[in-house]
Each structure stands twice: as C-alpha cells, then as structure tokens.
Amino acid sequence: MAEDDLLPDREVFRIAVAGLLGFLLMESIARVLTLVRFYRRDEATMATTEGPDSPARRR
C-alpha cells in the first residue's frame, strides 16, 4: 500500500480490507475443492460404468 497516508487511519478500515481479502482467498479455495470433488466423483462414476464387460472396454 504505497499511498497508505491517503487511506483513512482507522483500524476498522484495515480490518474490513483484511476481511474482504480473506473472503476472496477462502472463496477461491472452496471453489477449487468443489471442482476437485466433482472431478473425483465423475472419475469414480466412469470407472464403475466401464467395467471389464462394458462395450467401451471391448474395443
């Protein structure tokens, strides 16, 4: 924060900025974890539907 002297000198402002940045970080982490969970679920579904007798395996 190069222009720190231009910002309000209140602790509430700094807490709000830190809270918003923390929210963005946690939202990004939650999004990645959700995508990984969906990927693994779909991967497990594909593994169970493509058994040894499935038409996709016979090719």
PQR file of N, CA, C, O and H, with PARSE charges and radii, in Angstrom:
ATOM      1  N   MET A   1       0.846  -1.171   0.000 -0.4000 1.5000
ATOM      2  CA  MET A   1       0.000   0.000   0.000 -0.0000 2.0000
ATOM      3  C   MET A   1       0.895   1.239   0.000  0.5500 1.7000
ATOM      4  O   MET A   1       1.251   1.772   1.051 -0.5500 1.4000
ATOM      5  N   ALA A   2       1.240   1.670  -1.183 -0.4000 1.5000
ATOM      6  CA  ALA A   2       2.176   2.779  -1.322 -0.0000 2.0000
ATOM      7  C   ALA A   2       1.577   4.089  -0.829  0.5500 1.7000
ATOM      8  O   ALA A   2       2.294   4.924  -0.276 -0.5500 1.4000
ATOM      9  H   ALA A   2       0.951   1.237  -2.037  0.4000 1.0000
ATOM     10  N   GLU A   3       0.277   4.283  -1.018 -0.4000 1.5000
ATOM     11  CA  GLU A   3      -0.372   5.531  -0.600 -0.0000 2.0000
ATOM     12  C   GLU A   3      -1.085   5.328   0.729  0.5500 1.7000
ATOM     13  O   GLU A   3      -2.254   5.685   0.869 -0.5500 1.4000
ATOM     14  H   GLU A   3      -0.305   3.605  -1.467  0.4000 1.0000
ATOM     15  N   ASP A   4      -0.394   4.762   1.692 -0.4000 1.5000
ATOM     16  CA  ASP A   4      -1.010   4.473   2.986 -0.0000 2.0000
ATOM     17  C   ASP A   4      -1.487   5.743   3.676  0.5500 1.7000
ATOM     18  O   ASP A   4      -2.461   5.709   4.428 -0.5500 1.4000
ATOM     19  H   ASP A   4       0.556   4.471   1.578  0.4000 1.0000
ATOM     20  N   ASP A   5      -0.817   6.858   3.430 -0.4000 1.5000
ATOM     21  CA  ASP A   5      -1.230   8.108   4.078 -0.0000 2.0000
ATOM     22  C   ASP A   5      -2.534   8.656   3.499  0.5500 1.7000
ATOM     23  O   ASP A   5      -3.161   9.513   4.123 -0.5500 1.4000
ATOM     24  H   ASP A   5      -0.025   6.886   2.819  0.4000 1.0000
ATOM     25  N   LEU A   6      -2.962   8.183   2.318 -0.4000 1.5000
ATOM     26  CA  LEU A   6      -4.218   8.632   1.730 -0.0000 2.0000
ATOM     27  C   LEU A   6      -5.429   7.858   2.258  0.5500 1.7000
ATOM     28  O   LEU A   6      -6.569   8.298   2.114 -0.5500 1.4000
ATOM     29  H   LEU A   6      -2.453   7.487   1.811  0.4000 1.0000
ATOM     30  N   LEU A   7      -5.168   6.712   2.865 -0.4000 1.5000
ATOM     31  CA  LEU A   7      -6.254   5.891   3.393 -0.0000 2.0000
ATOM     32  C   LEU A   7      -6.686   6.391   4.760  0.5500 1.7000
ATOM     33  O   LEU A   7      -5.894   6.998   5.481 -0.5500 1.4000
ATOM     34  H   LEU A   7      -4.241   6.355   2.982  0.4000 1.0000
ATOM     35  N   PRO A   8      -7.932   6.141   5.116 -0.5600 1.5000
ATOM     36  CA  PRO A   8      -8.374   6.527   6.457  0.2800 2.0000
ATOM     37  C   PRO A   8      -7.530   5.827   7.516  0.5500 1.7000
ATOM     38  O   PRO A   8      -7.156   4.665   7.352 -0.5500 1.4000
ATOM     39  N   ASP A   9      -7.237   6.523   8.581 -0.4000 1.5000
ATOM     40  CA  ASP A   9      -6.367   5.994   9.635 -0.0000 2.0000
ATOM     41  C   ASP A   9      -7.200   5.350  10.730  0.5500 1.7000
ATOM     42  O   ASP A   9      -7.028   5.647  11.912 -0.5500 1.4000
ATOM     43  H   ASP A   9      -7.540   7.466   8.715  0.4000 1.0000
ATOM     44  N   ARG A  10      -8.078   4.493  10.339 -0.4000 1.5000
ATOM     45  CA  ARG A  10      -8.918   3.828  11.329 -0.0000 2.0000
ATOM     46  C   ARG A  10      -8.667   2.322  11.260  0.5500 1.7000
ATOM     47  O   ARG A  10      -8.452   1.759  10.187 -0.5500 1.4000
ATOM     48  H   ARG A  10      -8.218   4.252   9.379  0.4000 1.0000
ATOM     49  N   GLU A  11      -8.700   1.701  12.404 -0.4000 1.5000
ATOM     50  CA  GLU A  11      -8.481   0.257  12.487 -0.0000 2.0000
ATOM     51  C   GLU A  11      -9.603  -0.515  11.802  0.5500 1.7000
ATOM     52  O   GLU A  11      -9.370  -1.599  11.269 -0.5500 1.4000
ATOM     53  H   GLU A  11      -8.875   2.158  13.276  0.4000 1.0000
ATOM     54  N   VAL A  12     -10.800   0.022  11.811 -0.4000 1.5000
ATOM     55  CA  VAL A  12     -11.941  -0.642  11.192 -0.0000 2.0000
ATOM     56  C   VAL A  12     -11.707  -0.804   9.694  0.5500 1.7000
ATOM     57  O   VAL A  12     -12.046  -1.845   9.131 -0.5500 1.4000
ATOM     58  H   VAL A  12     -10.990   0.903  12.244  0.4000 1.0000
ATOM     59  N   PHE A  13     -11.139   0.196   9.045 -0.4000 1.5000
ATOM     60  CA  PHE A  13     -10.865   0.121   7.612 -0.0000 2.0000
ATOM     61  C   PHE A  13      -9.889  -1.014   7.313  0.5500 1.7000
ATOM     62  O   PHE A  13     -10.090  -1.777   6.368 -0.5500 1.4000
ATOM     63  H   PHE A  13     -10.863   1.042   9.503  0.4000 1.0000
ATOM     64  N   ARG A  14      -8.850  -1.123   8.103 -0.4000 1.5000
ATOM     65  CA  ARG A  14      -7.857  -2.178   7.892 -0.0000 2.0000
ATOM     66  C   ARG A  14      -8.454  -3.558   8.136  0.5500 1.7000
ATOM     67  O   ARG A  14      -8.142  -4.503   7.412 -0.5500 1.4000
ATOM     68  H   ARG A  14      -8.686  -0.504   8.870  0.4000 1.0000
ATOM     69  N   ILE A  15      -9.299  -3.681   9.135 -0.4000 1.5000
ATOM     70  CA  ILE A  15      -9.955  -4.957   9.413 -0.0000 2.0000
ATOM     71  C   ILE A  15     -10.894  -5.314   8.268  0.5500 1.7000
ATOM     72  O   ILE A  15     -10.963  -6.477   7.869 -0.5500 1.4000
ATOM     73  H   ILE A  15      -9.552  -2.913   9.723  0.4000 1.0000
ATOM     74  N   ALA A  16     -11.615  -4.337   7.735 -0.4000 1.5000
ATOM     75  CA  ALA A  16     -12.532  -4.592   6.620 -0.0000 2.0000
ATOM     76  C   ALA A  16     -11.767  -5.042   5.380  0.5500 1.7000
ATOM     77  O   ALA A  16     -12.199  -5.971   4.697 -0.5500 1.4000
ATOM     78  H   ALA A  16     -11.559  -3.393   8.059  0.4000 1.0000
ATOM     79  N   VAL A  17     -10.657  -4.413   5.083 -0.4000 1.5000
ATOM     80  CA  VAL A  17      -9.843  -4.798   3.923 -0.0000 2.0000
ATOM     81  C   VAL A  17      -9.285  -6.204   4.125  0.5500 1.7000
ATOM     82  O   VAL A  17      -9.312  -7.021   3.205 -0.5500 1.4000
ATOM     83  H   VAL A  17     -10.305  -3.659   5.639  0.4000 1.0000
ATOM     84  N   ALA A  18      -8.786  -6.486   5.311 -0.4000 1.5000
ATOM     85  CA  ALA A  18      -8.258  -7.824   5.597 -0.0000 2.0000
ATOM     86  C   ALA A  18      -9.367  -8.870   5.517  0.5500 1.7000
ATOM     87  O   ALA A  18      -9.148  -9.974   5.018 -0.5500 1.4000
ATOM     88  H   ALA A  18      -8.764  -5.822   6.058  0.4000 1.0000
ATOM     89  N   GLY A  19     -10.546  -8.526   6.003 -0.4000 1.5000
ATOM     90  CA  GLY A  19     -11.671  -9.451   5.931 -0.0000 2.0000
ATOM     91  C   GLY A  19     -12.091  -9.734   4.501  0.5500 1.7000
ATOM     92  O   GLY A  19     -12.366 -10.882   4.150 -0.5500 1.4000
ATOM     93  H   GLY A  19     -10.724  -7.629   6.407  0.4000 1.0000
ATOM     94  N   LEU A  20     -12.142  -8.709   3.679 -0.4000 1.5000
ATOM     95  CA  LEU A  20     -12.513  -8.901   2.278 -0.0000 2.0000
ATOM     96  C   LEU A  20     -11.469  -9.722   1.519  0.5500 1.7000
ATOM     97  O   LEU A  20     -11.818 -10.579   0.708 -0.5500 1.4000
ATOM     98  H   LEU A  20     -11.918  -7.777   3.963  0.4000 1.0000
ATOM     99  N   LEU A  21     -10.210  -9.461   1.779 -0.4000 1.5000
ATOM    100  CA  LEU A  21      -9.158 -10.250   1.146 -0.0000 2.0000
ATOM    101  C   LEU A  21      -9.208 -11.708   1.616  0.5500 1.7000
ATOM    102  O   LEU A  21      -9.004 -12.629   0.825 -0.5500 1.4000
ATOM    103  H   LEU A  21      -9.926  -8.764   2.438  0.4000 1.0000
ATOM    104  N   GLY A  22      -9.478 -11.906   2.894 -0.4000 1.5000
ATOM    105  CA  GLY A  22      -9.621 -13.257   3.417 -0.0000 2.0000
ATOM    106  C   GLY A  22     -10.803 -13.976   2.799  0.5500 1.7000
ATOM    107  O   GLY A  22     -10.728 -15.167   2.500 -0.5500 1.4000
ATOM    108  H   GLY A  22      -9.645 -11.159   3.537  0.4000 1.0000
ATOM    109  N   PHE A  23     -11.901 -13.246   2.608 -0.4000 1.5000
ATOM    110  CA  PHE A  23     -13.077 -13.830   1.967 -0.0000 2.0000
ATOM    111  C   PHE A  23     -12.755 -14.270   0.546  0.5500 1.7000
ATOM    112  O   PHE A  23     -13.155 -15.358   0.130 -0.5500 1.4000
ATOM    113  H   PHE A  23     -11.962 -12.278   2.851  0.4000 1.0000
ATOM    114  N   LEU A  24     -12.042 -13.442  -0.199 -0.4000 1.5000
ATOM    115  CA  LEU A  24     -11.669 -13.808  -1.565 -0.0000 2.0000
ATOM    116  C   LEU A  24     -10.782 -15.046  -1.590  0.5500 1.7000
ATOM    117  O   LEU A  24     -10.946 -15.914  -2.447 -0.5500 1.4000
ATOM    118  H   LEU A  24     -11.717 -12.559   0.139  0.4000 1.0000
ATOM    119  N   LEU A  25      -9.861 -15.126  -0.667 -0.4000 1.5000
ATOM    120  CA  LEU A  25      -8.971 -16.276  -0.594 -0.0000 2.0000
ATOM    121  C   LEU A  25      -9.746 -17.549  -0.259  0.5500 1.7000
ATOM    122  O   LEU A  25      -9.545 -18.583  -0.896 -0.5500 1.4000
ATOM    123  H   LEU A  25      -9.728 -14.421   0.030  0.4000 1.0000
ATOM    124  N   MET A  26     -10.622 -17.478   0.725 -0.4000 1.5000
ATOM    125  CA  MET A  26     -11.398 -18.650   1.125 -0.0000 2.0000
ATOM    126  C   MET A  26     -12.374 -19.079   0.027  0.5500 1.7000
ATOM    127  O   MET A  26     -12.605 -20.274  -0.160 -0.5500 1.4000
ATOM    128  H   MET A  26     -10.786 -16.638   1.241  0.4000 1.0000
ATOM    129  N   GLU A  27     -12.943 -18.127  -0.693 -0.4000 1.5000
ATOM    130  CA  GLU A  27     -13.860 -18.455  -1.784 -0.0000 2.0000
ATOM    131  C   GLU A  27     -13.112 -19.184  -2.892  0.5500 1.7000
ATOM    132  O   GLU A  27     -13.635 -20.138  -3.467 -0.5500 1.4000
ATOM    133  H   GLU A  27     -12.755 -17.156  -0.541  0.4000 1.0000
ATOM    134  N   SER A  28     -11.913 -18.752  -3.191 -0.4000 1.5000
ATOM    135  CA  SER A  28     -11.106 -19.413  -4.217 -0.0000 2.0000
ATOM    136  C   SER A  28     -10.744 -20.834  -3.803  0.5500 1.7000
ATOM    137  O   SER A  28     -10.809 -21.755  -4.618 -0.5500 1.4000
ATOM    138  H   SER A  28     -11.489 -17.977  -2.723  0.4000 1.0000
ATOM    139  N   ILE A  29     -10.367 -21.016  -2.552 -0.4000 1.5000
ATOM    140  CA  ILE A  29     -10.033 -22.346  -2.050 -0.0000 2.0000
ATOM    141  C   ILE A  29     -11.262 -23.247  -2.083  0.5500 1.7000
ATOM    142  O   ILE A  29     -11.165 -24.407  -2.484 -0.5500 1.4000
ATOM    143  H   ILE A  29     -10.315 -20.268  -1.890  0.4000 1.0000
ATOM    144  N   ALA A  30     -12.412 -22.730  -1.670 -0.4000 1.5000
ATOM    145  CA  ALA A  30     -13.645 -23.520  -1.682 -0.0000 2.0000
ATOM    146  C   ALA A  30     -14.029 -23.910  -3.104  0.5500 1.7000
ATOM    147  O   ALA A  30     -14.497 -25.025  -3.333 -0.5500 1.4000
ATOM    148  H   ALA A  30     -12.491 -21.787  -1.345  0.4000 1.0000
ATOM    149  N   ARG A  31     -13.838 -23.015  -4.049 -0.4000 1.5000
ATOM    150  CA  ARG A  31     -14.158 -23.316  -5.451 -0.0000 2.0000
ATOM    151  C   ARG A  31     -13.263 -24.442  -5.985  0.5500 1.7000
ATOM    152  O   ARG A  31     -13.749 -25.347  -6.663 -0.5500 1.4000
ATOM    153  H   ARG A  31     -13.457 -22.109  -3.862  0.4000 1.0000
ATOM    154  N   VAL A  32     -11.975 -24.392  -5.685 -0.4000 1.5000
ATOM    155  CA  VAL A  32     -11.055 -25.434  -6.139 -0.0000 2.0000
ATOM    156  C   VAL A  32     -11.413 -26.771  -5.501  0.5500 1.7000
ATOM    157  O   VAL A  32     -11.423 -27.793  -6.187 -0.5500 1.4000
ATOM    158  H   VAL A  32     -11.580 -23.657  -5.134  0.4000 1.0000
ATOM    159  N   LEU A  33     -11.706 -26.785  -4.205 -0.4000 1.5000
ATOM    160  CA  LEU A  33     -12.066 -28.027  -3.536 -0.0000 2.0000
ATOM    161  C   LEU A  33     -13.355 -28.614  -4.101  0.5500 1.7000
ATOM    162  O   LEU A  33     -13.476 -29.832  -4.233 -0.5500 1.4000
ATOM    163  H   LEU A  33     -11.697 -25.955  -3.648  0.4000 1.0000
ATOM    164  N   THR A  34     -14.314 -27.761  -4.434 -0.4000 1.5000
ATOM    165  CA  THR A  34     -15.558 -28.237  -5.030 -0.0000 2.0000
ATOM    166  C   THR A  34     -15.307 -28.845  -6.399  0.5500 1.7000
ATOM    167  O   THR A  34     -15.855 -29.900  -6.718 -0.5500 1.4000
ATOM    168  H   THR A  34     -14.216 -26.771  -4.326  0.4000 1.0000
ATOM    169  N   LEU A  35     -14.494 -28.201  -7.202 -0.4000 1.5000
ATOM    170  CA  LEU A  35     -14.181 -28.741  -8.524 -0.0000 2.0000
ATOM    171  C   LEU A  35     -13.436 -30.065  -8.430  0.5500 1.7000
ATOM    172  O   LEU A  35     -13.703 -30.975  -9.215 -0.5500 1.4000
ATOM    173  H   LEU A  35     -14.049 -27.343  -6.943  0.4000 1.0000
ATOM    174  N   VAL A  36     -12.518 -30.191  -7.498 -0.4000 1.5000
ATOM    175  CA  VAL A  36     -11.782 -31.442  -7.306 -0.0000 2.0000
ATOM    176  C   VAL A  36     -12.745 -32.539  -6.869  0.5500 1.7000
ATOM    177  O   VAL A  36     -12.652 -33.669  -7.349 -0.5500 1.4000
ATOM    178  H   VAL A  36     -12.301 -29.451  -6.860  0.4000 1.0000
ATOM    179  N   ARG A  37     -13.669 -32.221  -5.963 -0.4000 1.5000
ATOM    180  CA  ARG A  37     -14.644 -33.217  -5.505 -0.0000 2.0000
ATOM    181  C   ARG A  37     -15.522 -33.691  -6.657  0.5500 1.7000
ATOM    182  O   ARG A  37     -15.762 -34.891  -6.796 -0.5500 1.4000
ATOM    183  H   ARG A  37     -13.745 -31.303  -5.573  0.4000 1.0000
ATOM    184  N   PHE A  38     -16.004 -32.765  -7.485 -0.4000 1.5000
ATOM    185  CA  PHE A  38     -16.824 -33.143  -8.642 -0.0000 2.0000
ATOM    186  C   PHE A  38     -16.023 -33.988  -9.641  0.5500 1.7000
ATOM    187  O   PHE A  38     -16.543 -34.957 -10.194 -0.5500 1.4000
ATOM    188  H   PHE A  38     -15.809 -31.790  -7.372  0.4000 1.0000
ATOM    189  N   TYR A  39     -14.783 -33.626  -9.864 -0.4000 1.5000
ATOM    190  CA  TYR A  39     -13.934 -34.377 -10.786 -0.0000 2.0000
ATOM    191  C   TYR A  39     -13.741 -35.808 -10.294  0.5500 1.7000
ATOM    192  O   TYR A  39     -13.865 -36.759 -11.066 -0.5500 1.4000
ATOM    193  H   TYR A  39     -14.360 -32.839  -9.415  0.4000 1.0000
ATOM    194  N   ARG A  40     -13.438 -35.955  -9.009 -0.4000 1.5000
ATOM    195  CA  ARG A  40     -13.219 -37.288  -8.459 -0.0000 2.0000
ATOM    196  C   ARG A  40     -14.497 -38.121  -8.486  0.5500 1.7000
ATOM    197  O   ARG A  40     -14.451 -39.326  -8.730 -0.5500 1.4000
ATOM    198  H   ARG A  40     -13.337 -35.182  -8.382  0.4000 1.0000
ATOM    199  N   ARG A  41     -15.643 -37.477  -8.234 -0.4000 1.5000
ATOM    200  CA  ARG A  41     -16.911 -38.199  -8.274 -0.0000 2.0000
ATOM    201  C   ARG A  41     -17.195 -38.684  -9.693  0.5500 1.7000
ATOM    202  O   ARG A  41     -17.598 -39.830  -9.891 -0.5500 1.4000
ATOM    203  H   ARG A  41     -15.681 -36.497  -8.036  0.4000 1.0000
ATOM    204  N   ASP A  42     -16.988 -37.820 -10.672 -0.4000 1.5000
ATOM    205  CA  ASP A  42     -17.204 -38.210 -12.065 -0.0000 2.0000
ATOM    206  C   ASP A  42     -16.217 -39.282 -12.507  0.5500 1.7000
ATOM    207  O   ASP A  42     -16.575 -40.194 -13.252 -0.5500 1.4000
ATOM    208  H   ASP A  42     -16.660 -36.888 -10.512  0.4000 1.0000
ATOM    209  N   GLU A  43     -14.986 -39.170 -12.050 -0.4000 1.5000
ATOM    210  CA  GLU A  43     -13.974 -40.169 -12.385 -0.0000 2.0000
ATOM    211  C   GLU A  43     -14.347 -41.532 -11.799  0.5500 1.7000
ATOM    212  O   GLU A  43     -14.172 -42.557 -12.458 -0.5500 1.4000
ATOM    213  H   GLU A  43     -14.696 -38.429 -11.444  0.4000 1.0000
ATOM    214  N   ALA A  44     -14.857 -41.548 -10.574 -0.4000 1.5000
ATOM    215  CA  ALA A  44     -15.279 -42.805  -9.949 -0.0000 2.0000
ATOM    216  C   ALA A  44     -16.491 -43.375 -10.673  0.5500 1.7000
ATOM    217  O   ALA A  44     -16.593 -44.592 -10.834 -0.5500 1.4000
ATOM    218  H   ALA A  44     -14.999 -40.715 -10.039  0.4000 1.0000
ATOM    219  N   THR A  45     -17.406 -42.527 -11.109 -0.4000 1.5000
ATOM    220  CA  THR A  45     -18.578 -42.985 -11.848 -0.0000 2.0000
ATOM    221  C   THR A  45     -18.160 -43.609 -13.175  0.5500 1.7000
ATOM    222  O   THR A  45     -18.689 -44.648 -13.569 -0.5500 1.4000
ATOM    223  H   THR A  45     -17.324 -41.539 -10.977  0.4000 1.0000
ATOM    224  N   MET A  46     -17.231 -42.989 -13.850 -0.4000 1.5000
ATOM    225  CA  MET A  46     -16.752 -43.537 -15.126 -0.0000 2.0000
ATOM    226  C   MET A  46     -16.042 -44.867 -14.913  0.5500 1.7000
ATOM    227  O   MET A  46     -16.171 -45.764 -15.746 -0.5500 1.4000
ATOM    228  H   MET A  46     -16.801 -42.144 -13.530  0.4000 1.0000
ATOM    229  N   ALA A  47     -15.304 -45.018 -13.835 -0.4000 1.5000
ATOM    230  CA  ALA A  47     -14.582 -46.263 -13.566 -0.0000 2.0000
ATOM    231  C   ALA A  47     -15.553 -47.400 -13.283  0.5500 1.7000
ATOM    232  O   ALA A  47     -15.295 -48.540 -13.669 -0.5500 1.4000
ATOM    233  H   ALA A  47     -15.200 -44.290 -13.158  0.4000 1.0000
ATOM    234  N   THR A  48     -16.664 -47.112 -12.617 -0.4000 1.5000
ATOM    235  CA  THR A  48     -17.620 -48.170 -12.305 -0.0000 2.0000
ATOM    236  C   THR A  48     -18.480 -48.524 -13.514  0.5500 1.7000
ATOM    237  O   THR A  48     -18.910 -49.670 -13.643 -0.5500 1.4000
ATOM    238  H   THR A  48     -16.874 -46.186 -12.303  0.4000 1.0000
ATOM    239  N   THR A  49     -18.737 -47.572 -14.394 -0.4000 1.5000
ATOM    240  CA  THR A  49     -19.552 -47.877 -15.571 -0.0000 2.0000
ATOM    241  C   THR A  49     -18.739 -48.528 -16.674  0.5500 1.7000
ATOM    242  O   THR A  49     -19.315 -49.162 -17.559 -0.5500 1.4000
ATOM    243  H   THR A  49     -18.387 -46.641 -14.289  0.4000 1.0000
ATOM    244  N   GLU A  50     -17.449 -48.397 -16.652 -0.4000 1.5000
ATOM    245  CA  GLU A  50     -16.584 -49.024 -17.651 -0.0000 2.0000
ATOM    246  C   GLU A  50     -15.911 -50.250 -17.047  0.5500 1.7000
ATOM    247  O   GLU A  50     -14.689 -50.286 -16.900 -0.5500 1.4000
ATOM    248  H   GLU A  50     -16.982 -47.882 -15.934  0.4000 1.0000
ATOM    249  N   GLY A  51     -16.698 -51.236 -16.705 -0.4000 1.5000
ATOM    250  CA  GLY A  51     -16.178 -52.480 -16.152 -0.0000 2.0000
ATOM    251  C   GLY A  51     -15.564 -53.330 -17.241  0.5500 1.7000
ATOM    252  O   GLY A  51     -15.460 -52.889 -18.385 -0.5500 1.4000
ATOM    253  H   GLY A  51     -17.690 -51.208 -16.824  0.4000 1.0000
ATOM    254  N   PRO A  52     -15.147 -54.563 -16.899 -0.5600 1.5000
ATOM    255  CA  PRO A  52     -14.492 -55.433 -17.890  0.2800 2.0000
ATOM    256  C   PRO A  52     -15.426 -55.876 -19.009  0.5500 1.7000
ATOM    257  O   PRO A  52     -14.948 -56.214 -20.092 -0.5500 1.4000
ATOM    258  N   ASP A  53     -16.752 -55.889 -18.788 -0.4000 1.5000
ATOM    259  CA  ASP A  53     -17.698 -56.330 -19.810 -0.0000 2.0000
ATOM    260  C   ASP A  53     -18.393 -55.174 -20.522  0.5500 1.7000
ATOM    261  O   ASP A  53     -19.326 -55.402 -21.291 -0.5500 1.4000
ATOM    262  H   ASP A  53     -17.140 -55.615 -17.908  0.4000 1.0000
ATOM    263  N   SER A  54     -17.964 -53.959 -20.286 -0.4000 1.5000
ATOM    264  CA  SER A  54     -18.640 -52.815 -20.910 -0.0000 2.0000
ATOM    265  C   SER A  54     -18.252 -52.715 -22.380  0.5500 1.7000
ATOM    266  O   SER A  54     -17.161 -53.141 -22.760 -0.5500 1.4000
ATOM    267  H   SER A  54     -17.206 -53.774 -19.661  0.4000 1.0000
ATOM    268  N   PRO A  55     -19.134 -52.154 -23.215 -0.5600 1.5000
ATOM    269  CA  PRO A  55     -18.815 -52.015 -24.641  0.2800 2.0000
ATOM    270  C   PRO A  55     -17.580 -51.163 -24.896  0.5500 1.7000
ATOM    271  O   PRO A  55     -16.875 -51.385 -25.880 -0.5500 1.4000
ATOM    272  N   ALA A  56     -17.306 -50.200 -24.035 -0.4000 1.5000
ATOM    273  CA  ALA A  56     -16.127 -49.350 -24.244 -0.0000 2.0000
ATOM    274  C   ALA A  56     -14.834 -50.130 -24.068  0.5500 1.7000
ATOM    275  O   ALA A  56     -13.832 -49.817 -24.710 -0.5500 1.4000
ATOM    276  H   ALA A  56     -17.879 -50.020 -23.235  0.4000 1.0000
ATOM    277  N   ARG A  57     -14.841 -51.151 -23.199 -0.4000 1.5000
ATOM    278  CA  ARG A  57     -13.638 -51.956 -22.952 -0.0000 2.0000
ATOM    279  C   ARG A  57     -13.376 -52.965 -24.076  0.5500 1.7000
ATOM    280  O   ARG A  57     -12.225 -53.335 -24.308 -0.5500 1.4000
ATOM    281  H   ARG A  57     -15.656 -51.405 -22.677  0.4000 1.0000
ATOM    282  N   ARG A  58     -14.404 -53.406 -24.761 -0.4000 1.5000
ATOM    283  CA  ARG A  58     -14.263 -54.435 -25.774 -0.0000 2.0000
ATOM    284  C   ARG A  58     -13.587 -53.928 -27.039  0.5500 1.7000
ATOM    285  O   ARG A  58     -13.142 -54.732 -27.857 -0.5500 1.4000
ATOM    286  H   ARG A  58     -15.339 -53.105 -24.572  0.4000 1.0000
ATOM    287  N   ARG A  59     -13.500 -52.641 -27.214 -0.4000 1.5000
ATOM    288  CA  ARG A  59     -12.913 -52.081 -28.442 -0.0000 2.0000
ATOM    289  C   ARG A  59     -11.445 -52.277 -28.530  0.5500 1.7000
ATOM    290  O   ARG A  59     -10.823 -51.857 -29.506 -0.5500 1.4000
ATOM    291  H   ARG A  59     -13.862 -51.988 -26.549  0.4000 1.0000
TER
END
